Amino acid sequence: MKVQFDKTFPMPASADTAWTLLQDVEGVATCMPGASISERIDAQHFKGNVAVKLGPASMSFRGQIEVVSLDPAGRAVHLVGKGTDSTGSSGASMDLKARVEPIDAVSCTLIGTSEVSMSGKAAAFGGRMMTSVAEQVFKQFAANFAAKVQTLQAQAQPVVPASTAAGPAVATQASAPAPAASAPEVKQLNGLALLWSVLKDWLRSLFSPRRA
């Protein structure tokens, strides 16, 4: 089963700042709920894990990520990932193309197109369920990515020197860098929260007024 997603997210940072994070596969992985890079094989190949918690039970997926291409001029990246669960009964693959487009000096847009394929037991959820769950995952990812690029943007801001009329002591104090904002904490993907969001969307679609 294959499902395609096209997503656009506004980012609170310049295009160059967002691109700095987007080309960092390990940094991007920390934005995905429950995901982590376990091994860097070389500059283009990585091994990773995704942990999913469903109440008291937890599932773990292992896979590989390949950086197919990086285009600094177009601020674009092409990634391909494949993985299986710990029992080998389900498999998944994703072909992702993402790029950053500038808006102004302090904002940009992150645009992504991905094709996700599921096999085994995971494919039994159906396309509608996969789409709903993916919507929630992408929202969490975008929020984490935005928080990281906002931190990078703040760290890159030039320090404004104090006026010479204020005296040397004040100028020295103004030149001290501000403490860096902390990066968002990466948490395990909460399957129950995702399923509840999917259920609410489904109920809303049942009781929403339909056009004749």
Number of C-alpha atoms within 10 A of each C-alpha: 15 15 16 14 14 12 14 14 17 17 26 21 26 22 23 20 22 28 22 14 16 23 21 10 20 18 16 18 20 21 25 23 21 18 23 21 20 14 13 15 12 8 9 14 17 19 18 20 20 20 19 19 16 14 10 5 8 13 13 15 20 20 19 20 22 19 17 14 14 16 11 13 6 11 19 20 21 19 19 18 19 19 21 20 18 12 9 12 11 17 20 20 19 19 18 20 18 19 23 25 20 18 14 10 11 15 19 22 19 22 16 18 15 18 15 19 17 22 15 13 11 16 17 13 12 13 15 12 16 19 17 17 19 17 17 16 17 17 14 16 18 20 16 21 27 21 20 26 24 22 19 20 18 15 15 10 10 9 12 10 13 16 11 9 8 9 10 12 9 14 16 11 11 15 13 11 11 11 8 10 13 9 16 15 10 15 13 16 20 17 19 13 15 18 16 12 15 21 15 12 12 14 10 11 11 10 8 8 8 7 4 3
